[in-house]
Amino acid sequence: MRRFFTLFLMAAVFVAARAQHGVLKFVGPSQFQAFTATVPVENDTVLLQLNVAGFTGDFTIPAMTYSAMRLTIPSFTVAGVPFVAAEDGGFDFVGDTTVMEVPYQGGTRQLTVNSLKAHYDHVAQHLTLEVKLNFGSMPFELTYSIEANYTRDVAAGIRATVEQDADAPLYDLQGRRVVSPVRGQIYIQNGRKRMY
């Protein structure tokens, strides 16, 4: 019974999260480990699309650049990673091996995700993620990890400014049309208050 309640609660939380946020965006410091080198990134972004019906998530991992080898692994998405309820009330994602082709230098390269482990604390809105992968014919495994917090795009609530007609009639605050405006007074033009 407890497991049923937990699964029901988990589904309700994710349905609410998806309805409210759509794709969840997490930003924070990350690191990319290649062989013996570690490449830190001050602010990286991981996207998480929840698929509540199947209790899975799709993680979009950002491009990783390893300058010493003149290598940039393109951004990729690991789809269908199953999740379960965690002891702390959060959610654990554990993904198996996934093989995919990614665009690379005008062609494609094979990218193999050996493992993906993530924990999403929906109360603290925090994501911990580690992905182990092989890229192309590289003889060693690479690791990408991030500690990130959920963030909303500020621009999502900002509407584009529509060019207003500067010759539109002016009205005073009582709604009467003004033919000869007085400098320093407030008028309504194009549905907005403005000082003349």
N, C-alpha and C positions, 0 to 999 in steps of 0.2 A: 504494500500500500504506500509506503514511504517513497519507494522508487517511482511509482506512478505519479505521486504528487510532485516529486522533484522534476520529472520529465515534463509534466504539465506546466509547472512554474517556469521551467527553462524555456519552453516553447512560447509561453506568454511574454516573457521578457524579451526574447528575440523578435517576436512579432511586433512588439511595441518599439523596439530599437530600430527595426527595419522600416516600420511605418514612419517613425519620426526622423530617421537619419538617412535611409537608403544605404548607400555605400559608406561604411565607417572609415574615417581617415585618421591615422595615427602618426604623430610626428615626434621624433626624439633622436638622441644620439645612437649611432650604429657603428658596427665595425665589420670589416670584410677581411677574413684571414685566408691568405694564399701561401701555402707551404709554410715558411717560417716567418713571413711578413704579416703584420697587422696594419690595415689601413683604416684609421678612424674617420668617421663622417660626423660633423657637429650636429646637423639636422637632416634627417632622412624621413621619407614618407612611405608608409605601407598602407595599402587599402584592403579592407575586408568587406566582402559582399556576403551577407548571410543568406543561406538557403534553408529557411526554417522547415519547410515541408520534409526535407531529407536529413535534417540535423547535420548539415555540412556548411562549410564556409569556403570561399574562394579568396586566396591571398594574392595580391599583386605586389611583387617585390621590385624595388627600384633597380635601375642600372647600377652596376658595380664597376669601378675603374681601378685598375692596378697599374699605375704609371710605370713602375720598374720593368714590367713586361709589355708595356704599350698595349694593354688589353682592357677592353670595356665589354663586360657581359651585359647584354641588353636586358631591359625590364621584362619580367615574365610573370605569368599567373599560374598558381598551383590551384586547380579546381577540385571541388568535392572533398575537402579535408573534413573527416567526421569530427564531431565534438561531443563531449559528455560533461555532465555536471561535476565540478570539482568539490573537494571537501570544504573550501572556504566560501562556497556559493558562487564562485566564478565558473568559467568554462575552460576545459582543456581540449586542445586540438592536437591530434596525432595523425600524421600522414605517412603513408607507405611510399615505396619507390614509384616515381612518376617520370616517364621519359617523354620528351617533347622536342620538336624542332623550333628553333628561334631564329629570327632574321639576324644575319651577321655579315657585314661587309659585302652587300649585294647578293648574298646567297643565304644559306641556312647552316646552322650548326646544331648538333645534338646536345641537349642539356638534360642531365639526369638528376632529379632531386632524390637523394638517397633517404633523407628523412626531413620531416618538418614537425617541430614541436612548438606549441604556442599556448599561452595562458592569458585569457582575457578576464580581468576583474571588472565587471560591469558597474560595481559601486564606485570604485576609484577611477573608472574609465581609463585603465592602464593595460597595455599589451606588452607581453614579453614573448619574443619570437626567436627561434634558431632554425636555420635551414642549412643542411649539409648537401653539397651538390658536386657534380663533375661537369666540366664544360669541354666540349669537343674532345680532343685526344690528350688533354692534360693528364699526366700520370698521377696527380695527387688530388685529394678531396679539398674543396673550398668550403668555408663556413661564413654565413652571413647571420649576424645577430643584431637585435634592436630592443631597446627599452623605450617605449613610446606612450604618449598620452593622446587620448581622443581629442580632436580639434574640429571645429566647424569653420567653414570658409566664411569670412566676414562678408565677402562680396556677394554671397548668396542672397542677402537681404537688401542689396543696393540695386536700385533701378537706374537704367540709363537715363540721362537728362535729355529731354526732348527739346529741340530748338523752339524757342518761343517767339511769337510775333511781336517785335519791338514797337510796331505801330498800332497795336491793339488798343481799344479804348480803355481809359482809366475810370475807376469808380471810387468814390469815397467810402468810408467804413459803414455808412448808412445805405450803400448800394446805389447812390445817385451818380449818374454819369458826370465826369468832370471834363470841361473843355479847356480851362486854363489852370493847370496844376500849380500849386505853390511849393517852392523849394523847401525841403525839410519836413514835408507832410507825408503821411503814410497813405498809400492808395492800393487798390486791388487791380491787377492787370494779369490777364491770362489765368485767372483763378488763383493767383498768388499775391500775398502782400509784398509791397516793395516801397522803399522810401524814394521820393522823387528828388 
